[in-house]
C-alpha cells in the first residue's frame, strides 16, 4: 500500500500474541540505582577525564 505523498505504509495481518516472559523487565545484572548527587559527582569526574 502506498500513500499519496509517496511514502510507504504497511498493513500487518495474522498477528499472534503470546504470553510475555515475566523476567523481561527485570533490572539487568549489575544494575545500580544512584542518587542525583552521585550522578553529578560522576559527571564531574567524567568531565575532568575528558579535559585531559
C-alpha positions in Angstrom: 0.0 0.0 0.0 1.3 3.5 -0.8 0.2 6.9 0.5 -0.5 9.9 -1.7 2.8 11.6 -0.8 4.9 8.6 -1.9 5.8 7.2 1.5 5.1 3.6 2.2 2.7 2.2 4.7 2.3 -1.3 5.9 -0.6 -3.5 7.0 0.0 -6.3 9.3 -2.2 -9.4 9.2 -2.4 -12.6 11.2 -0.6 -11.2 14.2 -0.3 -13.6 17.1 0.2 -12.6 20.7 1.9 -14.8 23.2 2.5 -14.5 27.0 5.5 -12.3 27.9 8.4 -13.7 29.9 7.9 -12.3 33.5 11.6 -11.6 33.7 11.6 -9.4 30.6 11.6 -6.1 32.5 13.7 -7.1 35.5 16.7 -4.9 36.2 19.8 -6.1 34.4 22.5 -7.9 36.4 24.9 -5.4 37.9 22.3 -2.5 37.7 22.7 0.0 40.5 20.4 2.9 41.3 22.1 6.1 42.1 21.1 9.5 43.6 21.2 12.8 41.7 24.2 13.7 43.9 26.1 10.6 42.9 25.2 11.3 39.2 26.5 14.8 39.5 29.8 13.5 41.1 30.2 11.0 38.2 29.6 13.7 35.6 32.2 15.9 37.2 34.7 13.1 37.2 34.0 12.3 33.5 34.4 15.9 32.6 37.8 16.1 34.3 38.9 12.9 32.5 37.8 14.3 29.1 39.6 17.6 29.5 43.0 15.8 29.7 
